[in-house]
Amino acid sequence: MPSKHRISINLSEREYWELSSLSKQYNVSMAWRGRMAIEELLEKSEKEQVQPPLKLFPKKLTAKAEEESCARPQRQNSYPE
């Protein structure tokens, strides 16, 4: 199933070259490696309260955002078979 949402991120030179190197080493795209890193973070945050590296405070959600966050679809395993 194709992705329905797209994001953009900025990487430092080091992050870019290390991601590029890992992707080439395992013959996968940099986008796939990024999705796997996000998937790992989401799984970890569901099991335990993961504190972001920055001191961030959760913002109060609007009623609509709260409803949408509770109705999010279950993730599917993206790892190749």
mmJSON file of the N, C-alpha and C atoms, coordinates in Angstrom:
{"data_MODEL":{"atom_site":{
"group_PDB":["ATOM","ATOM","ATOM","ATOM","ATOM","ATOM","ATOM","ATOM","ATOM","ATOM","ATOM","ATOM","ATOM","ATOM","ATOM","ATOM","ATOM","ATOM","ATOM","ATOM","ATOM","ATOM","ATOM","ATOM","ATOM","ATOM","ATOM","ATOM","ATOM","ATOM","ATOM","ATOM","ATOM","ATOM","ATOM","ATOM","ATOM","ATOM","ATOM","ATOM","ATOM","ATOM","ATOM","ATOM","ATOM","ATOM","ATOM","ATOM","ATOM","ATOM","ATOM","ATOM","ATOM","ATOM","ATOM","ATOM","ATOM","ATOM","ATOM","ATOM","ATOM","ATOM","ATOM","ATOM","ATOM","ATOM","ATOM","ATOM","ATOM","ATOM","ATOM","ATOM","ATOM","ATOM","ATOM","ATOM","ATOM","ATOM","ATOM","ATOM","ATOM","ATOM","ATOM","ATOM","ATOM","ATOM","ATOM","ATOM","ATOM","ATOM","ATOM","ATOM","ATOM","ATOM","ATOM","ATOM","ATOM","ATOM","ATOM","ATOM","ATOM","ATOM","ATOM","ATOM","ATOM","ATOM","ATOM","ATOM","ATOM","ATOM","ATOM","ATOM","ATOM","ATOM","ATOM","ATOM","ATOM","ATOM","ATOM","ATOM","ATOM","ATOM","ATOM","ATOM","ATOM","ATOM","ATOM","ATOM","ATOM","ATOM","ATOM","ATOM","ATOM","ATOM","ATOM","ATOM","ATOM","ATOM","ATOM","ATOM","ATOM","ATOM","ATOM","ATOM","ATOM","ATOM","ATOM","ATOM","ATOM","ATOM","ATOM","ATOM","ATOM","ATOM","ATOM","ATOM","ATOM","ATOM","ATOM","ATOM","ATOM","ATOM","ATOM","ATOM","ATOM","ATOM","ATOM","ATOM","ATOM","ATOM","ATOM","ATOM","ATOM","ATOM","ATOM","ATOM","ATOM","ATOM","ATOM","ATOM","ATOM","ATOM","ATOM","ATOM","ATOM","ATOM","ATOM","ATOM","ATOM","ATOM","ATOM","ATOM","ATOM","ATOM","ATOM","ATOM","ATOM","ATOM","ATOM","ATOM","ATOM","ATOM","ATOM","ATOM","ATOM","ATOM","ATOM","ATOM","ATOM","ATOM","ATOM","ATOM","ATOM","ATOM","ATOM","ATOM","ATOM","ATOM","ATOM","ATOM","ATOM","ATOM","ATOM","ATOM","ATOM","ATOM","ATOM","ATOM","ATOM","ATOM","ATOM","ATOM","ATOM","ATOM","ATOM","ATOM","ATOM","ATOM","ATOM","ATOM","ATOM","ATOM","ATOM"],
"id":[1,2,3,4,5,6,7,8,9,10,11,12,13,14,15,16,17,18,19,20,21,22,23,24,25,26,27,28,29,30,31,32,33,34,35,36,37,38,39,40,41,42,43,44,45,46,47,48,49,50,51,52,53,54,55,56,57,58,59,60,61,62,63,64,65,66,67,68,69,70,71,72,73,74,75,76,77,78,79,80,81,82,83,84,85,86,87,88,89,90,91,92,93,94,95,96,97,98,99,100,101,102,103,104,105,106,107,108,109,110,111,112,113,114,115,116,117,118,119,120,121,122,123,124,125,126,127,128,129,130,131,132,133,134,135,136,137,138,139,140,141,142,143,144,145,146,147,148,149,150,151,152,153,154,155,156,157,158,159,160,161,162,163,164,165,166,167,168,169,170,171,172,173,174,175,176,177,178,179,180,181,182,183,184,185,186,187,188,189,190,191,192,193,194,195,196,197,198,199,200,201,202,203,204,205,206,207,208,209,210,211,212,213,214,215,216,217,218,219,220,221,222,223,224,225,226,227,228,229,230,231,232,233,234,235,236,237,238,239,240,241,242,243],
"type_symbol":["N","C","C","N","C","C","N","C","C","N","C","C","N","C","C","N","C","C","N","C","C","N","C","C","N","C","C","N","C","C","N","C","C","N","C","C","N","C","C","N","C","C","N","C","C","N","C","C","N","C","C","N","C","C","N","C","C","N","C","C","N","C","C","N","C","C","N","C","C","N","C","C","N","C","C","N","C","C","N","C","C","N","C","C","N","C","C","N","C","C","N","C","C","N","C","C","N","C","C","N","C","C","N","C","C","N","C","C","N","C","C","N","C","C","N","C","C","N","C","C","N","C","C","N","C","C","N","C","C","N","C","C","N","C","C","N","C","C","N","C","C","N","C","C","N","C","C","N","C","C","N","C","C","N","C","C","N","C","C","N","C","C","N","C","C","N","C","C","N","C","C","N","C","C","N","C","C","N","C","C","N","C","C","N","C","C","N","C","C","N","C","C","N","C","C","N","C","C","N","C","C","N","C","C","N","C","C","N","C","C","N","C","C","N","C","C","N","C","C","N","C","C","N","C","C","N","C","C","N","C","C","N","C","C","N","C","C","N","C","C","N","C","C"],
"label_atom_id":["N","CA","C","N","CA","C","N","CA","C","N","CA","C","N","CA","C","N","CA","C","N","CA","C","N","CA","C","N","CA","C","N","CA","C","N","CA","C","N","CA","C","N","CA","C","N","CA","C","N","CA","C","N","CA","C","N","CA","C","N","CA","C","N","CA","C","N","CA","C","N","CA","C","N","CA","C","N","CA","C","N","CA","C","N","CA","C","N","CA","C","N","CA","C","N","CA","C","N","CA","C","N","CA","C","N","CA","C","N","CA","C","N","CA","C","N","CA","C","N","CA","C","N","CA","C","N","CA","C","N","CA","C","N","CA","C","N","CA","C","N","CA","C","N","CA","C","N","CA","C","N","CA","C","N","CA","C","N","CA","C","N","CA","C","N","CA","C","N","CA","C","N","CA","C","N","CA","C","N","CA","C","N","CA","C","N","CA","C","N","CA","C","N","CA","C","N","CA","C","N","CA","C","N","CA","C","N","CA","C","N","CA","C","N","CA","C","N","CA","C","N","CA","C","N","CA","C","N","CA","C","N","CA","C","N","CA","C","N","CA","C","N","CA","C","N","CA","C","N","CA","C","N","CA","C","N","CA","C","N","CA","C","N","CA","C","N","CA","C","N","CA","C","N","CA","C","N","CA","C","N","CA","C"],
"label_alt_id":[null,null,null,null,null,null,null,null,null,null,null,null,null,null,null,null,null,null,null,null,null,null,null,null,null,null,null,null,null,null,null,null,null,null,null,null,null,null,null,null,null,null,null,null,null,null,null,null,null,null,null,null,null,null,null,null,null,null,null,null,null,null,null,null,null,null,null,null,null,null,null,null,null,null,null,null,null,null,null,null,null,null,null,null,null,null,null,null,null,null,null,null,null,null,null,null,null,null,null,null,null,null,null,null,null,null,null,null,null,null,null,null,null,null,null,null,null,null,null,null,null,null,null,null,null,null,null,null,null,null,null,null,null,null,null,null,null,null,null,null,null,null,null,null,null,null,null,null,null,null,null,null,null,null,null,null,null,null,null,null,null,null,null,null,null,null,null,null,null,null,null,null,null,null,null,null,null,null,null,null,null,null,null,null,null,null,null,null,null,null,null,null,null,null,null,null,null,null,null,null,null,null,null,null,null,null,null,null,null,null,null,null,null,null,null,null,null,null,null,null,null,null,null,null,null,null,null,null,null,null,null,null,null,null,null,null,null,null,null,null,null,null,null],
"label_comp_id":["MET","MET","MET","PRO","PRO","PRO","SER","SER","SER","LYS","LYS","LYS","HIS","HIS","HIS","ARG","ARG","ARG","ILE","ILE","ILE","SER","SER","SER","ILE","ILE","ILE","ASN","ASN","ASN","LEU","LEU","LEU","SER","SER","SER","GLU","GLU","GLU","ARG","ARG","ARG","GLU","GLU","GLU","TYR","TYR","TYR","TRP","TRP","TRP","GLU","GLU","GLU","LEU","LEU","LEU","SER","SER","SER","SER","SER","SER","LEU","LEU","LEU","SER","SER","SER","LYS","LYS","LYS","GLN","GLN","GLN","TYR","TYR","TYR","ASN","ASN","ASN","VAL","VAL","VAL","SER","SER","SER","MET","MET","MET","ALA","ALA","ALA","TRP","TRP","TRP","ARG","ARG","ARG","GLY","GLY","GLY","ARG","ARG","ARG","MET","MET","MET","ALA","ALA","ALA","ILE","ILE","ILE","GLU","GLU","GLU","GLU","GLU","GLU","LEU","LEU","LEU","LEU","LEU","LEU","GLU","GLU","GLU","LYS","LYS","LYS","SER","SER","SER","GLU","GLU","GLU","LYS","LYS","LYS","GLU","GLU","GLU","GLN","GLN","GLN","VAL","VAL","VAL","GLN","GLN","GLN","PRO","PRO","PRO","PRO","PRO","PRO","LEU","LEU","LEU","LYS","LYS","LYS","LEU","LEU","LEU","PHE","PHE","PHE","PRO","PRO","PRO","LYS","LYS","LYS","LYS","LYS","LYS","LEU","LEU","LEU","THR","THR","THR","ALA","ALA","ALA","LYS","LYS","LYS","ALA","ALA","ALA","GLU","GLU","GLU","GLU","GLU","GLU","GLU","GLU","GLU","SER","SER","SER","CYS","CYS","CYS","ALA","ALA","ALA","ARG","ARG","ARG","PRO","PRO","PRO","GLN","GLN","GLN","ARG","ARG","ARG","GLN","GLN","GLN","ASN","ASN","ASN","SER","SER","SER","TYR","TYR","TYR","PRO","PRO","PRO","GLU","GLU","GLU"],
"label_asym_id":["A","A","A","A","A","A","A","A","A","A","A","A","A","A","A","A","A","A","A","A","A","A","A","A","A","A","A","A","A","A","A","A","A","A","A","A","A","A","A","A","A","A","A","A","A","A","A","A","A","A","A","A","A","A","A","A","A","A","A","A","A","A","A","A","A","A","A","A","A","A","A","A","A","A","A","A","A","A","A","A","A","A","A","A","A","A","A","A","A","A","A","A","A","A","A","A","A","A","A","A","A","A","A","A","A","A","A","A","A","A","A","A","A","A","A","A","A","A","A","A","A","A","A","A","A","A","A","A","A","A","A","A","A","A","A","A","A","A","A","A","A","A","A","A","A","A","A","A","A","A","A","A","A","A","A","A","A","A","A","A","A","A","A","A","A","A","A","A","A","A","A","A","A","A","A","A","A","A","A","A","A","A","A","A","A","A","A","A","A","A","A","A","A","A","A","A","A","A","A","A","A","A","A","A","A","A","A","A","A","A","A","A","A","A","A","A","A","A","A","A","A","A","A","A","A","A","A","A","A","A","A","A","A","A","A","A","A","A","A","A","A","A","A"],
"label_entity_id":["1","1","1","1","1","1","1","1","1","1","1","1","1","1","1","1","1","1","1","1","1","1","1","1","1","1","1","1","1","1","1","1","1","1","1","1","1","1","1","1","1","1","1","1","1","1","1","1","1","1","1","1","1","1","1","1","1","1","1","1","1","1","1","1","1","1","1","1","1","1","1","1","1","1","1","1","1","1","1","1","1","1","1","1","1","1","1","1","1","1","1","1","1","1","1","1","1","1","1","1","1","1","1","1","1","1","1","1","1","1","1","1","1","1","1","1","1","1","1","1","1","1","1","1","1","1","1","1","1","1","1","1","1","1","1","1","1","1","1","1","1","1","1","1","1","1","1","1","1","1","1","1","1","1","1","1","1","1","1","1","1","1","1","1","1","1","1","1","1","1","1","1","1","1","1","1","1","1","1","1","1","1","1","1","1","1","1","1","1","1","1","1","1","1","1","1","1","1","1","1","1","1","1","1","1","1","1","1","1","1","1","1","1","1","1","1","1","1","1","1","1","1","1","1","1","1","1","1","1","1","1","1","1","1","1","1","1","1","1","1","1","1","1"],
"label_seq_id":[1,1,1,2,2,2,3,3,3,4,4,4,5,5,5,6,6,6,7,7,7,8,8,8,9,9,9,10,10,10,11,11,11,12,12,12,13,13,13,14,14,14,15,15,15,16,16,16,17,17,17,18,18,18,19,19,19,20,20,20,21,21,21,22,22,22,23,23,23,24,24,24,25,25,25,26,26,26,27,27,27,28,28,28,29,29,29,30,30,30,31,31,31,32,32,32,33,33,33,34,34,34,35,35,35,36,36,36,37,37,37,38,38,38,39,39,39,40,40,40,41,41,41,42,42,42,43,43,43,44,44,44,45,45,45,46,46,46,47,47,47,48,48,48,49,49,49,50,50,50,51,51,51,52,52,52,53,53,53,54,54,54,55,55,55,56,56,56,57,57,57,58,58,58,59,59,59,60,60,60,61,61,61,62,62,62,63,63,63,64,64,64,65,65,65,66,66,66,67,67,67,68,68,68,69,69,69,70,70,70,71,71,71,72,72,72,73,73,73,74,74,74,75,75,75,76,76,76,77,77,77,78,78,78,79,79,79,80,80,80,81,81,81],
"pdbx_PDB_ins_code":[null,null,null,null,null,null,null,null,null,null,null,null,null,null,null,null,null,null,null,null,null,null,null,null,null,null,null,null,null,null,null,null,null,null,null,null,null,null,null,null,null,null,null,null,null,null,null,null,null,null,null,null,null,null,null,null,null,null,null,null,null,null,null,null,null,null,null,null,null,null,null,null,null,null,null,null,null,null,null,null,null,null,null,null,null,null,null,null,null,null,null,null,null,null,null,null,null,null,null,null,null,null,null,null,null,null,null,null,null,null,null,null,null,null,null,null,null,null,null,null,null,null,null,null,null,null,null,null,null,null,null,null,null,null,null,null,null,null,null,null,null,null,null,null,null,null,null,null,null,null,null,null,null,null,null,null,null,null,null,null,null,null,null,null,null,null,null,null,null,null,null,null,null,null,null,null,null,null,null,null,null,null,null,null,null,null,null,null,null,null,null,null,null,null,null,null,null,null,null,null,null,null,null,null,null,null,null,null,null,null,null,null,null,null,null,null,null,null,null,null,null,null,null,null,null,null,null,null,null,null,null,null,null,null,null,null,null,null,null,null,null,null,null],
"Cartn_x":[0.854,0.0,0.903,0.727,1.563,1.288,2.293,2.154,1.186,0.452,-0.493,0.023,1.068,1.577,3.062,3.504,4.904,5.422,6.686,7.335,8.681,9.214,10.566,11.38,12.644,13.538,14.848,15.541,16.876,17.887,18.927,19.983,21.283,22.111,23.449,24.24,25.404,26.252,26.574,26.95,27.296,26.117,24.934,23.742,23.436,23.534,23.253,24.207,25.519,26.493,26.431,26.154,26.028,24.774,23.68,22.451,22.651,23.304,23.586,24.452,25.47,26.369,25.635,24.815,24.04,23.071,22.445,21.485,22.166,23.329,24.071,24.57,25.025,25.55,24.494,23.246,22.178,21.274,21.637,20.896,19.415,19.184,17.83,17.87,16.718,16.68,16.85,17.283,17.405,16.019,15.007,13.641,13.188,13.52,13.134,13.818,15.139,15.863,15.216,14.805,14.146,12.825,12.036,10.762,10.98,12.019,12.305,12.72,13.484,13.888,12.661,11.751,10.521,9.681,9.561,8.798,9.362,10.689,11.321,11.015,11.088,10.79,9.339,8.41,6.99,6.732,7.335,7.168,7.74,8.913,9.549,8.709,8.167,7.379,6.051,5.535,4.311,4.585,5.766,6.106,6.553,7.236,7.759,7.691,7.618,7.574,8.96,9.122,10.408,10.467,11.486,11.67,12.462,11.943,12.722,14.006,15.034,16.295,16.18,15.191,14.973,13.946,14.017,13.024,11.769,10.916,9.678,8.516,7.531,6.348,5.19,4.436,3.319,2.315,1.83,0.848,-0.551,-1.446,-2.82,-3.46,-4.034,-4.673,-6.068,-6.461,-7.843,-8.71,-9.991,-10.892,-10.803,-10.707,-10.623,-9.302,-8.193,-6.901,-6.871,-7.462,-7.53,-8.315,-9.421,-10.245,-9.477,-8.77,-8.001,-6.845,-6.181,-5.049,-5.514,-6.705,-7.235,-7.706,-8.041,-8.576,-7.519,-6.229,-5.191,-5.175,-4.87,-4.852,-3.666,-3.8,-2.701,-1.601,-0.346,0.797,0.945,1.417,1.728,3.228,3.692,5.118,5.635,6.657,7.209,8.471,8.886,10.118,9.884,10.853,10.683,10.631,9.865,9.729,10.96],
"Cartn_y":[-1.173,0.0,1.24,2.138,3.331,4.252,5.007,5.957,7.06,7.557,8.637,9.973,9.938,11.166,11.298,12.526,12.794,13.857,13.706,14.711,15.06,16.186,16.592,16.811,16.422,16.657,17.213,17.933,18.441,17.621,17.159,16.373,17.151,16.911,17.481,16.714,17.238,16.525,15.119,15.003,13.705,12.742,13.217,12.361,11.883,12.807,12.458,11.385,11.577,10.622,9.28,9.284,8.017,7.267,7.984,7.354,6.82,7.6,7.174,5.917,5.893,4.745,3.491,3.626,2.476,1.968,2.886,2.5,1.725,2.195,1.503,0.149,0.098,-1.15,-2.261,-1.915,-2.907,-2.872,-2.061,-1.972,-1.63,-0.603,-0.091,1.419,2.022,3.474,4.195,5.447,6.258,6.497,6.62,6.81,5.593,4.399,3.174,3.126,3.479,3.484,4.486,5.644,6.647,6.14,5.478,4.924,3.881,3.061,2.039,2.674,3.755,4.454,5.049,5.623,6.178,5.057,3.943,2.797,2.305,2.203,1.772,2.745,4.044,5.05,4.933,4.759,4.645,3.403,2.274,1.054,1.222,1.826,2.042,2.98,4.015,4.98,4.384,3.373,2.707,1.828,1.214,0.294,1.032,2.133,2.893,4.365,5.17,6.604,7.073,7.397,7.842,9.359,9.857,11.302,11.794,12.745,13.315,13.933,14.041,14.605,16.064,16.767,18.151,18.172,19.174,19.299,19.914,19.071,19.515,19.227,20.069,19.868,19.563,18.5,18.179,19.327,19.612,20.689,20.099,20.921,20.482,20.37,19.198,18.973,19.569,20.029,20.453,19.194,19.361,18.207,17.399,18.08,17.388,16.614,17.236,16.56,15.368,15.501,14.394,13.228,13.536,12.51,11.808,12.587,12.016,11.158,11.592,10.822,9.505,9.472,8.225,7.279,7.808,6.985,6.645,6.776,6.499,5.02,4.704,3.305,2.562,1.262,0.432,0.414,0.427,0.363,-1.037,-1.13,-2.413,-2.591,-3.81,-4.083,-3.784,-2.929,-2.52,-3.278,-4.195,-4.914,-5.883,-6.018,-6.952,-8.396,-9.187,-10.609,-11.374],
"Cartn_z":[0.0,0.0,0.0,-0.934,-0.992,0.19,0.569,1.671,1.28,2.267,2.013,2.515,3.326,3.921,3.633,3.469,3.139,4.101,4.51,5.343,4.726,5.118,4.714,5.976,5.923,7.047,6.528,7.363,7.037,7.816,7.138,7.758,7.736,8.743,8.71,7.656,7.301,6.329,6.822,8.096,8.671,8.619,9.013,8.998,7.58,6.623,5.239,4.737,4.948,4.416,5.13,6.433,7.142,6.698,6.509,6.024,4.615,3.781,2.414,2.408,3.244,3.318,3.786,4.83,5.314,4.257,3.567,2.529,1.408,0.983,-0.074,0.406,1.66,2.22,2.196,2.477,2.523,1.302,0.314,-0.941,-0.732,0.085,0.309,0.141,-0.044,-0.218,1.117,1.025,2.231,2.833,2.013,2.505,3.31,2.825,3.53,4.894,4.929,6.199,7.156,6.656,7.488,8.037,7.182,7.645,8.732,8.587,9.596,10.921,10.861,12.084,12.783,12.007,12.57,13.176,12.477,12.977,14.307,14.405,15.655,16.788,16.515,17.525,17.99,17.045,17.406,18.249,17.883,18.667,20.066,20.157,21.45,22.313,21.71,22.479,22.948,22.245,22.691,23.906,23.956,25.04,26.297,26.129,27.257,26.916,27.916,27.674,27.268,26.0,25.488,25.584,26.246,26.369,25.167,24.409,23.309,23.846,23.026,23.501,23.94,23.462,23.874,24.998,25.822,26.886,26.278,25.771,25.132,26.069,26.025,26.827,25.889,26.181,25.298,25.27,24.082,23.977,24.145,24.584,24.767,23.389,23.127,21.835,21.824,20.65,20.486,20.498,20.681,20.727,19.43,18.285,16.994,16.889,17.273,17.207,18.15,19.331,20.296,19.688,19.044,18.408,17.29,16.467,15.368,15.872,16.933,17.448,18.037,18.596,19.16,18.066,16.903,15.821,14.779,15.124,14.128,13.77,12.515,12.081,12.683,12.793,13.27,12.229,12.709,11.782,11.252,10.028,9.426,9.384,9.545,9.513,8.116,8.021,6.727,6.354,7.211,6.914,5.767,4.867,3.743,4.25,3.573,3.944,3.536],
"occupancy":[1.0,1.0,1.0,1.0,1.0,1.0,1.0,1.0,1.0,1.0,1.0,1.0,1.0,1.0,1.0,1.0,1.0,1.0,1.0,1.0,1.0,1.0,1.0,1.0,1.0,1.0,1.0,1.0,1.0,1.0,1.0,1.0,1.0,1.0,1.0,1.0,1.0,1.0,1.0,1.0,1.0,1.0,1.0,1.0,1.0,1.0,1.0,1.0,1.0,1.0,1.0,1.0,1.0,1.0,1.0,1.0,1.0,1.0,1.0,1.0,1.0,1.0,1.0,1.0,1.0,1.0,1.0,1.0,1.0,1.0,1.0,1.0,1.0,1.0,1.0,1.0,1.0,1.0,1.0,1.0,1.0,1.0,1.0,1.0,1.0,1.0,1.0,1.0,1.0,1.0,1.0,1.0,1.0,1.0,1.0,1.0,1.0,1.0,1.0,1.0,1.0,1.0,1.0,1.0,1.0,1.0,1.0,1.0,1.0,1.0,1.0,1.0,1.0,1.0,1.0,1.0,1.0,1.0,1.0,1.0,1.0,1.0,1.0,1.0,1.0,1.0,1.0,1.0,1.0,1.0,1.0,1.0,1.0,1.0,1.0,1.0,1.0,1.0,1.0,1.0,1.0,1.0,1.0,1.0,1.0,1.0,1.0,1.0,1.0,1.0,1.0,1.0,1.0,1.0,1.0,1.0,1.0,1.0,1.0,1.0,1.0,1.0,1.0,1.0,1.0,1.0,1.0,1.0,1.0,1.0,1.0,1.0,1.0,1.0,1.0,1.0,1.0,1.0,1.0,1.0,1.0,1.0,1.0,1.0,1.0,1.0,1.0,1.0,1.0,1.0,1.0,1.0,1.0,1.0,1.0,1.0,1.0,1.0,1.0,1.0,1.0,1.0,1.0,1.0,1.0,1.0,1.0,1.0,1.0,1.0,1.0,1.0,1.0,1.0,1.0,1.0,1.0,1.0,1.0,1.0,1.0,1.0,1.0,1.0,1.0,1.0,1.0,1.0,1.0,1.0,1.0,1.0,1.0,1.0,1.0,1.0,1.0,1.0,1.0,1.0,1.0,1.0,1.0],
"B_iso_or_equiv":[0.0,0.0,0.0,0.0,0.0,0.0,0.0,0.0,0.0,0.0,0.0,0.0,0.0,0.0,0.0,0.0,0.0,0.0,0.0,0.0,0.0,0.0,0.0,0.0,0.0,0.0,0.0,0.0,0.0,0.0,0.0,0.0,0.0,0.0,0.0,0.0,0.0,0.0,0.0,0.0,0.0,0.0,0.0,0.0,0.0,0.0,0.0,0.0,0.0,0.0,0.0,0.0,0.0,0.0,0.0,0.0,0.0,0.0,0.0,0.0,0.0,0.0,0.0,0.0,0.0,0.0,0.0,0.0,0.0,0.0,0.0,0.0,0.0,0.0,0.0,0.0,0.0,0.0,0.0,0.0,0.0,0.0,0.0,0.0,0.0,0.0,0.0,0.0,0.0,0.0,0.0,0.0,0.0,0.0,0.0,0.0,0.0,0.0,0.0,0.0,0.0,0.0,0.0,0.0,0.0,0.0,0.0,0.0,0.0,0.0,0.0,0.0,0.0,0.0,0.0,0.0,0.0,0.0,0.0,0.0,0.0,0.0,0.0,0.0,0.0,0.0,0.0,0.0,0.0,0.0,0.0,0.0,0.0,0.0,0.0,0.0,0.0,0.0,0.0,0.0,0.0,0.0,0.0,0.0,0.0,0.0,0.0,0.0,0.0,0.0,0.0,0.0,0.0,0.0,0.0,0.0,0.0,0.0,0.0,0.0,0.0,0.0,0.0,0.0,0.0,0.0,0.0,0.0,0.0,0.0,0.0,0.0,0.0,0.0,0.0,0.0,0.0,0.0,0.0,0.0,0.0,0.0,0.0,0.0,0.0,0.0,0.0,0.0,0.0,0.0,0.0,0.0,0.0,0.0,0.0,0.0,0.0,0.0,0.0,0.0,0.0,0.0,0.0,0.0,0.0,0.0,0.0,0.0,0.0,0.0,0.0,0.0,0.0,0.0,0.0,0.0,0.0,0.0,0.0,0.0,0.0,0.0,0.0,0.0,0.0,0.0,0.0,0.0,0.0,0.0,0.0,0.0,0.0,0.0,0.0,0.0,0.0,0.0,0.0,0.0,0.0,0.0,0.0],
"pdbx_formal_charge":[null,null,null,null,null,null,null,null,null,null,null,null,null,null,null,null,null,null,null,null,null,null,null,null,null,null,null,null,null,null,null,null,null,null,null,null,null,null,null,null,null,null,null,null,null,null,null,null,null,null,null,null,null,null,null,null,null,null,null,null,null,null,null,null,null,null,null,null,null,null,null,null,null,null,null,null,null,null,null,null,null,null,null,null,null,null,null,null,null,null,null,null,null,null,null,null,null,null,null,null,null,null,null,null,null,null,null,null,null,null,null,null,null,null,null,null,null,null,null,null,null,null,null,null,null,null,null,null,null,null,null,null,null,null,null,null,null,null,null,null,null,null,null,null,null,null,null,null,null,null,null,null,null,null,null,null,null,null,null,null,null,null,null,null,null,null,null,null,null,null,null,null,null,null,null,null,null,null,null,null,null,null,null,null,null,null,null,null,null,null,null,null,null,null,null,null,null,null,null,null,null,null,null,null,null,null,null,null,null,null,null,null,null,null,null,null,null,null,null,null,null,null,null,null,null,null,null,null,null,null,null,null,null,null,null,null,null,null,null,null,null,null,null],
"auth_seq_id":[1,1,1,2,2,2,3,3,3,4,4,4,5,5,5,6,6,6,7,7,7,8,8,8,9,9,9,10,10,10,11,11,11,12,12,12,13,13,13,14,14,14,15,15,15,16,16,16,17,17,17,18,18,18,19,19,19,20,20,20,21,21,21,22,22,22,23,23,23,24,24,24,25,25,25,26,26,26,27,27,27,28,28,28,29,29,29,30,30,30,31,31,31,32,32,32,33,33,33,34,34,34,35,35,35,36,36,36,37,37,37,38,38,38,39,39,39,40,40,40,41,41,41,42,42,42,43,43,43,44,44,44,45,45,45,46,46,46,47,47,47,48,48,48,49,49,49,50,50,50,51,51,51,52,52,52,53,53,53,54,54,54,55,55,55,56,56,56,57,57,57,58,58,58,59,59,59,60,60,60,61,61,61,62,62,62,63,63,63,64,64,64,65,65,65,66,66,66,67,67,67,68,68,68,69,69,69,70,70,70,71,71,71,72,72,72,73,73,73,74,74,74,75,75,75,76,76,76,77,77,77,78,78,78,79,79,79,80,80,80,81,81,81],
"auth_comp_id":["MET","MET","MET","PRO","PRO","PRO","SER","SER","SER","LYS","LYS","LYS","HIS","HIS","HIS","ARG","ARG","ARG","ILE","ILE","ILE","SER","SER","SER","ILE","ILE","ILE","ASN","ASN","ASN","LEU","LEU","LEU","SER","SER","SER","GLU","GLU","GLU","ARG","ARG","ARG","GLU","GLU","GLU","TYR","TYR","TYR","TRP","TRP","TRP","GLU","GLU","GLU","LEU","LEU","LEU","SER","SER","SER","SER","SER","SER","LEU","LEU","LEU","SER","SER","SER","LYS","LYS","LYS","GLN","GLN","GLN","TYR","TYR","TYR","ASN","ASN","ASN","VAL","VAL","VAL","SER","SER","SER","MET","MET","MET","ALA","ALA","ALA","TRP","TRP","TRP","ARG","ARG","ARG","GLY","GLY","GLY","ARG","ARG","ARG","MET","MET","MET","ALA","ALA","ALA","ILE","ILE","ILE","GLU","GLU","GLU","GLU","GLU","GLU","LEU","LEU","LEU","LEU","LEU","LEU","GLU","GLU","GLU","LYS","LYS","LYS","SER","SER","SER","GLU","GLU","GLU","LYS","LYS","LYS","GLU","GLU","GLU","GLN","GLN","GLN","VAL","VAL","VAL","GLN","GLN","GLN","PRO","PRO","PRO","PRO","PRO","PRO","LEU","LEU","LEU","LYS","LYS","LYS","LEU","LEU","LEU","PHE","PHE","PHE","PRO","PRO","PRO","LYS","LYS","LYS","LYS","LYS","LYS","LEU","LEU","LEU","THR","THR","THR","ALA","ALA","ALA","LYS","LYS","LYS","ALA","ALA","ALA","GLU","GLU","GLU","GLU","GLU","GLU","GLU","GLU","GLU","SER","SER","SER","CYS","CYS","CYS","ALA","ALA","ALA","ARG","ARG","ARG","PRO","PRO","PRO","GLN","GLN","GLN","ARG","ARG","ARG","GLN","GLN","GLN","ASN","ASN","ASN","SER","SER","SER","TYR","TYR","TYR","PRO","PRO","PRO","GLU","GLU","GLU"],
"auth_asym_id":["A","A","A","A","A","A","A","A","A","A","A","A","A","A","A","A","A","A","A","A","A","A","A","A","A","A","A","A","A","A","A","A","A","A","A","A","A","A","A","A","A","A","A","A","A","A","A","A","A","A","A","A","A","A","A","A","A","A","A","A","A","A","A","A","A","A","A","A","A","A","A","A","A","A","A","A","A","A","A","A","A","A","A","A","A","A","A","A","A","A","A","A","A","A","A","A","A","A","A","A","A","A","A","A","A","A","A","A","A","A","A","A","A","A","A","A","A","A","A","A","A","A","A","A","A","A","A","A","A","A","A","A","A","A","A","A","A","A","A","A","A","A","A","A","A","A","A","A","A","A","A","A","A","A","A","A","A","A","A","A","A","A","A","A","A","A","A","A","A","A","A","A","A","A","A","A","A","A","A","A","A","A","A","A","A","A","A","A","A","A","A","A","A","A","A","A","A","A","A","A","A","A","A","A","A","A","A","A","A","A","A","A","A","A","A","A","A","A","A","A","A","A","A","A","A","A","A","A","A","A","A","A","A","A","A","A","A","A","A","A","A","A","A"],
"auth_atom_id":["N","CA","C","N","CA","C","N","CA","C","N","CA","C","N","CA","C","N","CA","C","N","CA","C","N","CA","C","N","CA","C","N","CA","C","N","CA","C","N","CA","C","N","CA","C","N","CA","C","N","CA","C","N","CA","C","N","CA","C","N","CA","C","N","CA","C","N","CA","C","N","CA","C","N","CA","C","N","CA","C","N","CA","C","N","CA","C","N","CA","C","N","CA","C","N","CA","C","N","CA","C","N","CA","C","N","CA","C","N","CA","C","N","CA","C","N","CA","C","N","CA","C","N","CA","C","N","CA","C","N","CA","C","N","CA","C","N","CA","C","N","CA","C","N","CA","C","N","CA","C","N","CA","C","N","CA","C","N","CA","C","N","CA","C","N","CA","C","N","CA","C","N","CA","C","N","CA","C","N","CA","C","N","CA","C","N","CA","C","N","CA","C","N","CA","C","N","CA","C","N","CA","C","N","CA","C","N","CA","C","N","CA","C","N","CA","C","N","CA","C","N","CA","C","N","CA","C","N","CA","C","N","CA","C","N","CA","C","N","CA","C","N","CA","C","N","CA","C","N","CA","C","N","CA","C","N","CA","C","N","CA","C","N","CA","C","N","CA","C","N","CA","C","N","CA","C","N","CA","C","N","CA","C"],
"pdbx_PDB_model_num":[1,1,1,1,1,1,1,1,1,1,1,1,1,1,1,1,1,1,1,1,1,1,1,1,1,1,1,1,1,1,1,1,1,1,1,1,1,1,1,1,1,1,1,1,1,1,1,1,1,1,1,1,1,1,1,1,1,1,1,1,1,1,1,1,1,1,1,1,1,1,1,1,1,1,1,1,1,1,1,1,1,1,1,1,1,1,1,1,1,1,1,1,1,1,1,1,1,1,1,1,1,1,1,1,1,1,1,1,1,1,1,1,1,1,1,1,1,1,1,1,1,1,1,1,1,1,1,1,1,1,1,1,1,1,1,1,1,1,1,1,1,1,1,1,1,1,1,1,1,1,1,1,1,1,1,1,1,1,1,1,1,1,1,1,1,1,1,1,1,1,1,1,1,1,1,1,1,1,1,1,1,1,1,1,1,1,1,1,1,1,1,1,1,1,1,1,1,1,1,1,1,1,1,1,1,1,1,1,1,1,1,1,1,1,1,1,1,1,1,1,1,1,1,1,1,1,1,1,1,1,1,1,1,1,1,1,1,1,1,1,1,1,1]
}}}
